[in-house]
């Protein structure tokens, strides 16, 4: 992976090639779309917004040209290119925020705001977003519903329930996808320029209390308008996604602080694959609590307080290092004074020789 990251950073042509290959292969293996997003993120983090924007536009142009030369229907190609660009814009913006703030927590909150704006925009432009999704789902899922042999009433109820949640689910997917792309980009950057930096940064990811307060207000709205769908329910889905990422970072951080085995992480990710909604909800609850109590800070204080000898030894080591640096400075000063005296003596002898001559 380090070789791939190094290849991306060689220049615009190499970065564009990797982004295009990832986008094309994602038609067969969808997760490879994250390679394109991570490439845009890495270039933006390292070289700035201008280079990231250039890469995103180059990706769109190249993918459009490939689509025009292919035998695929033009409408599908256009939809795919637009979809790739829409997924690229959030990671570009998130990378700019992270480059400025150097905080994954603040960047995660910014991405959540972007997703919330998407929810508001969808409800404003579509009017009745649930009805729009209902018609879309009915068209797309008609073959599957026929094969499932459901009654018309059951099929209608299922489509209605999915339609009420679709806007929120799309916003949650946008949040997850953007953070995956950004995390890959930061990991690539860490491998090249700051080994181990991404791990420390992710372990420290933290959402502030004001984000938790906003989530609580959204939760109250969701309870008031429960079962009616709309913006409040969409935002509640987004809040769960937001704090589940916080909870995941918390688990990684606690395991890193306490030195627990990685088997716990393995079990967690297996659970995410088997029952993702339940594990995501659990992580969201833990992450929300952490915003108020800061579990990792408490653990660090407890560990530091229970090992005073380690603290004393660290202080002794710091004193030793300080004395060593002081001794080195004294030696350098003495050496410089000696060199200056020798130089003055040499100049004096040279002047005396000239006078005698």
C-alpha positions as CSV (number, residue, x, y, z in Angstrom):
1,X,0.0,0.0,0.0
2,X,2.9,2.3,0.7
3,X,4.1,1.8,-2.9
4,X,0.6,2.7,-4.2
5,X,0.5,5.9,-2.1
6,X,4.0,6.8,-3.3
7,X,2.9,6.2,-6.9
8,X,-0.1,8.5,-6.5
9,X,2.1,11.3,-5.2
10,X,4.5,11.2,-8.2
11,X,2.4,13.6,-10.2
12,X,-1.0,14.4,-11.7
13,X,-0.8,11.7,-14.4
14,X,-0.2,9.0,-11.8
15,X,-2.9,10.2,-9.5
16,X,-5.4,10.4,-12.3
17,X,-4.5,6.9,-13.5
18,X,-5.1,5.4,-10.0
19,X,-8.4,7.3,-9.6
20,X,-9.7,6.2,-13.0
21,X,-8.6,2.6,-12.5
22,X,-10.4,2.5,-9.1
23,X,-13.6,4.0,-10.7
24,X,-13.6,1.6,-13.6
25,X,-13.0,-1.5,-11.4
26,X,-15.7,-0.4,-9.0
27,X,-18.2,-1.3,-11.7
28,X,-17.3,-4.9,-10.9
29,X,-16.1,-4.6,-7.3
30,X,-18.0,-1.6,-5.8
31,X,-15.7,-1.1,-2.7
32,X,-12.8,-0.1,-5.1
33,X,-14.6,3.2,-5.6
34,X,-13.0,4.1,-2.3
35,X,-9.6,4.0,-4.0
36,X,-10.7,6.9,-6.2
37,X,-12.0,8.9,-3.3
38,X,-8.8,8.2,-1.2
39,X,-6.7,9.4,-4.1
40,X,-8.5,12.7,-4.3
41,X,-8.3,13.0,-0.5
42,X,-4.5,12.2,-0.4
43,X,-3.7,14.7,-3.2
44,X,-5.8,17.4,-1.5
45,X,-4.3,16.8,2.0
46,X,-0.8,16.9,0.7
47,X,-0.9,19.4,-2.2
48,X,-4.0,21.6,-1.5
49,X,-7.5,22.2,-2.7
50,X,-6.4,23.3,-6.2
51,X,-4.7,20.0,-7.0
52,X,-7.6,18.0,-5.5
53,X,-10.1,19.9,-7.7
54,X,-8.0,19.3,-10.8
55,X,-7.9,15.6,-10.1
56,X,-11.6,15.4,-9.5
57,X,-12.4,17.2,-12.8
58,X,-9.8,15.1,-14.6
59,X,-11.5,11.9,-13.3
60,X,-14.9,13.1,-14.5
61,X,-13.5,13.9,-18.0
62,X,-11.7,10.7,-18.4
63,X,-14.6,8.6,-17.2
64,X,-16.9,10.5,-19.5
65,X,-14.6,9.8,-22.5
66,X,-14.4,6.1,-21.6
67,X,-18.2,6.0,-21.4
68,X,-18.6,7.6,-24.8
69,X,-16.3,5.0,-26.4
70,X,-18.1,2.1,-24.7
71,X,-21.2,0.3,-25.8
72,X,-23.0,1.1,-22.6
73,X,-26.2,3.2,-22.8
74,X,-25.4,6.9,-22.7
75,X,-27.8,7.6,-19.9
76,X,-26.2,5.1,-17.6
77,X,-22.8,6.5,-18.4
78,X,-23.9,10.0,-17.6
79,X,-25.5,8.9,-14.3
80,X,-22.4,7.0,-13.3
81,X,-20.1,10.0,-14.0
82,X,-22.4,12.3,-12.1
83,X,-22.5,9.8,-9.3
84,X,-18.7,9.6,-9.1
85,X,-18.4,13.4,-9.0
86,X,-21.1,13.7,-6.3
87,X,-19.2,11.2,-4.2
88,X,-15.9,13.0,-4.9
89,X,-17.1,16.5,-3.8
90,X,-17.6,15.6,-0.1
91,X,-14.2,13.9,0.2
92,X,-12.6,17.0,-1.4
93,X,-14.3,19.3,1.0
94,X,-13.6,17.0,4.0
95,X,-9.9,16.9,3.0
96,X,-9.8,20.7,2.9
97,X,-11.4,20.9,6.4
98,X,-9.0,18.3,7.8
99,X,-6.0,20.0,6.2
100,X,-7.0,23.3,7.9
101,X,-8.2,22.0,11.3
102,X,-6.0,18.9,11.7
103,X,-8.9,17.4,13.7
104,X,-10.8,14.3,12.6
105,X,-13.5,15.1,15.1
106,X,-14.2,18.6,13.6
107,X,-14.0,17.1,10.1
108,X,-16.5,14.4,11.0
109,X,-18.9,17.1,12.3
110,X,-18.4,19.1,9.1
111,X,-19.2,16.1,6.9
112,X,-22.3,15.5,9.1
113,X,-23.4,19.1,8.4
114,X,-23.0,18.5,4.7
115,X,-25.1,15.3,4.9
116,X,-27.8,17.2,6.9
117,X,-27.9,19.9,4.2
118,X,-28.4,17.2,1.7
119,X,-31.4,16.0,3.7
120,X,-32.9,19.5,3.9
121,X,-32.2,20.1,0.2
122,X,-33.9,16.8,-0.8
123,X,-37.0,17.6,1.2
124,X,-37.2,21.1,-0.2
125,X,-36.6,20.1,-3.9
126,X,-38.7,16.9,-3.9
127,X,-41.5,18.2,-1.7
128,X,-42.7,14.9,-0.5
129,X,-39.4,13.0,-0.5
130,X,-41.0,9.7,0.7
131,X,-43.4,9.7,-2.2
132,X,-40.6,10.3,-4.7
133,X,-38.6,7.4,-3.2
134,X,-41.7,5.3,-3.2
135,X,-42.0,5.6,-7.0
136,X,-38.3,4.9,-7.4
137,X,-38.3,1.8,-5.2
138,X,-41.4,0.5,-6.9
139,X,-39.7,0.6,-10.3
140,X,-36.4,-0.8,-9.1
141,X,-37.7,-3.5,-6.8
142,X,-40.7,-4.7,-8.8
143,X,-38.9,-7.9,-10.0
144,X,-37.7,-8.8,-6.5
145,X,-41.1,-8.3,-5.1
146,X,-42.7,-10.5,-7.7
147,X,-40.2,-13.3,-6.9
148,X,-40.8,-12.9,-3.2
149,X,-44.5,-13.7,-3.7
150,X,-45.7,-11.1,-1.3
151,X,-49.3,-9.9,-1.2
152,X,-50.0,-6.5,-2.6
153,X,-50.7,-5.1,0.9
154,X,-47.4,-6.5,2.4
155,X,-45.4,-5.3,-0.6
156,X,-47.0,-1.8,-0.3
157,X,-46.3,-1.6,3.4
158,X,-42.7,-2.6,2.9
159,X,-42.1,0.0,0.2
160,X,-43.8,2.7,2.3
161,X,-41.5,1.9,5.3
162,X,-38.4,1.9,3.1
163,X,-39.4,5.1,1.3
164,X,-39.8,7.0,4.6
165,X,-36.1,6.1,5.6
166,X,-34.4,6.4,2.2
167,X,-33.3,10.1,2.4
168,X,-31.8,9.5,5.8
169,X,-30.1,6.3,4.7
170,X,-28.6,8.0,1.7
171,X,-27.2,10.8,3.9
172,X,-25.8,8.1,6.3
173,X,-24.2,6.3,3.4
174,X,-22.7,9.6,2.2
175,X,-21.3,10.2,5.7
176,X,-19.8,6.7,6.0
177,X,-18.4,6.7,2.4
178,X,-16.8,10.1,2.9
179,X,-15.1,9.1,6.1
180,X,-13.9,5.8,4.7
181,X,-12.3,7.7,1.7
182,X,-10.8,10.3,4.0
183,X,-9.5,7.7,6.5
184,X,-7.8,5.8,3.6
185,X,-6.3,9.1,2.4
186,X,-5.0,10.0,5.8
187,X,-3.6,6.5,6.2
188,X,-1.8,6.8,2.9
189,X,-0.4,10.2,4.0
190,X,0.7,8.8,7.3
191,X,2.6,5.9,5.7
192,X,4.5,8.3,3.5
193,X,5.1,11.2,5.8
194,X,4.1,10.4,9.4
195,X,4.2,6.7,10.2
196,X,1.6,5.8,12.9
197,X,0.1,9.3,12.8
198,X,-3.3,8.2,11.5
199,X,-3.7,5.6,14.2
200,X,-3.1,8.2,16.9
201,X,-5.4,10.6,15.1
202,X,-8.3,8.1,14.8
203,X,-7.9,6.9,18.4
204,X,-8.3,10.5,19.5
205,X,-11.4,11.3,17.3
206,X,-13.9,13.1,19.6
207,X,-17.2,14.9,19.0
208,X,-17.7,17.9,21.3
209,X,-20.6,18.5,23.7
210,X,-22.2,21.0,21.4
211,X,-22.6,18.3,18.8
212,X,-24.2,16.1,21.4
213,X,-26.6,18.9,22.4
214,X,-27.6,19.3,18.7
215,X,-28.1,15.5,18.5
216,X,-30.3,15.6,21.6
217,X,-32.5,18.3,20.1
218,X,-32.9,16.3,16.9
219,X,-33.7,13.2,19.1
220,X,-36.5,15.2,20.8
221,X,-37.9,16.2,17.4
222,X,-37.7,12.6,16.2
223,X,-39.7,11.4,19.2
224,X,-42.3,14.0,18.7
225,X,-42.8,13.2,15.1
226,X,-42.1,9.5,15.4
227,X,-43.7,7.4,12.7
228,X,-44.4,10.3,10.4
229,X,-41.1,10.3,8.5
230,X,-39.9,13.6,7.2
231,X,-36.8,15.6,8.1
232,X,-36.7,14.7,11.8
233,X,-36.5,11.0,11.1
234,X,-33.9,11.5,8.4
235,X,-31.8,13.5,10.8
236,X,-32.1,10.9,13.5
237,X,-30.7,8.2,11.1
238,X,-27.8,10.6,10.3
239,X,-27.1,11.2,14.1
240,X,-26.9,7.4,14.7
241,X,-24.4,7.1,11.8
242,X,-22.4,10.1,13.2
243,X,-22.0,8.8,16.7
244,X,-21.4,5.3,15.6
245,X,-18.2,6.5,14.0
246,X,-17.3,8.3,17.3
247,X,-18.1,5.0,19.1
248,X,-15.8,3.0,16.8
249,X,-13.0,5.4,17.4
250,X,-13.6,5.1,21.1
251,X,-13.3,1.3,21.0
252,X,-10.0,1.6,19.1
253,X,-8.7,4.2,21.5
254,X,-9.7,2.2,24.6
255,X,-8.0,-0.9,23.3
256,X,-4.9,1.1,22.4
257,X,-4.8,2.7,25.9
258,X,-5.4,-0.5,27.9
259,X,-3.4,-2.8,25.7
260,X,-6.3,-5.2,25.3
261,X,-6.0,-7.9,22.6
262,X,-7.1,-7.2,19.0
263,X,-9.5,-10.1,19.2
264,X,-12.1,-7.5,20.5
265,X,-11.8,-5.5,17.3
266,X,-12.1,-8.7,15.3
267,X,-15.3,-9.6,17.1
268,X,-16.6,-6.0,16.6
269,X,-16.1,-6.0,12.9
270,X,-17.6,-9.4,12.5
271,X,-20.7,-8.1,14.3
272,X,-20.8,-5.2,12.0
273,X,-20.9,-7.6,9.0
274,X,-23.5,-9.8,10.5
275,X,-25.9,-7.4,12.2
276,X,-24.8,-3.9,11.2
277,X,-27.8,-1.9,12.4
278,X,-27.6,-3.3,15.9
279,X,-23.9,-2.8,16.3
280,X,-24.1,0.7,14.8
281,X,-26.8,1.6,17.3
282,X,-24.7,0.2,20.2
283,X,-21.6,2.2,19.0
284,X,-23.7,5.3,18.6
285,X,-24.9,5.1,22.2
286,X,-21.4,4.6,23.5
287,X,-20.1,7.4,21.4
288,X,-22.8,9.8,22.5
289,X,-22.1,9.0,26.2
290,X,-18.4,9.6,25.5
291,X,-19.1,13.1,24.2
292,X,-20.2,14.0,27.7
293,X,-17.8,12.1,29.9
294,X,-14.6,11.6,27.7
295,X,-13.9,7.9,28.7
296,X,-10.4,7.9,27.1
297,X,-9.2,10.9,29.2
298,X,-10.5,9.3,32.3
299,X,-8.7,6.0,31.5
300,X,-5.4,7.8,30.8
301,X,-5.7,9.6,34.1
302,X,-6.4,6.4,36.0
303,X,-3.5,4.6,34.4
304,X,-1.1,7.5,35.0
305,X,-2.3,7.8,38.6
306,X,-1.8,4.1,39.3
307,X,1.8,4.1,38.2
308,X,3.6,6.9,40.0
309,X,7.0,5.1,39.7
310,X,6.7,5.3,35.9
311,X,6.0,9.0,36.3
312,X,9.0,9.5,38.6
313,X,11.2,7.6,36.2
314,X,10.0,9.7,33.4
315,X,10.8,12.9,35.3
316,X,14.2,11.5,36.2
317,X,14.8,10.7,32.5
318,X,13.7,14.2,31.5
319,X,16.1,15.7,34.1
320,X,18.9,13.5,32.8
321,X,18.2,14.6,29.2
322,X,18.1,18.2,30.2
323,X,21.5,17.9,32.0
324,X,22.9,16.1,29.0
325,X,21.7,18.8,26.7
326,X,23.1,21.5,29.0
327,X,26.5,19.7,29.1
328,X,26.5,19.5,25.4
329,X,25.8,23.2,25.1
330,X,28.6,24.0,27.5
331,X,31.0,21.8,25.5
332,X,30.0,23.5,22.2
333,X,30.5,27.0,23.8
334,X,33.9,26.1,25.1
335,X,34.9,24.7,21.7
336,X,33.6,27.8,19.9
337,X,35.6,30.0,22.3
338,X,38.7,27.9,21.7
339,X,38.4,28.2,18.0
340,X,37.9,32.0,18.2
341,X,41.1,32.3,20.4
342,X,43.1,30.1,17.9
343,X,41.8,32.2,15.0
344,X,42.9,35.5,16.8
345,X,46.3,34.0,17.6
346,X,46.8,33.0,14.0
347,X,45.8,36.4,12.8
348,X,48.1,38.1,15.3
349,X,51.1,35.9,14.2
350,X,50.3,36.6,10.6
351,X,50.3,40.4,11.2
352,X,53.6,40.2,13.1
353,X,55.2,38.3,10.2
354,X,54.1,40.9,7.8
355,X,55.5,43.7,9.9
356,X,58.9,42.0,10.1
357,X,59.0,41.5,6.4
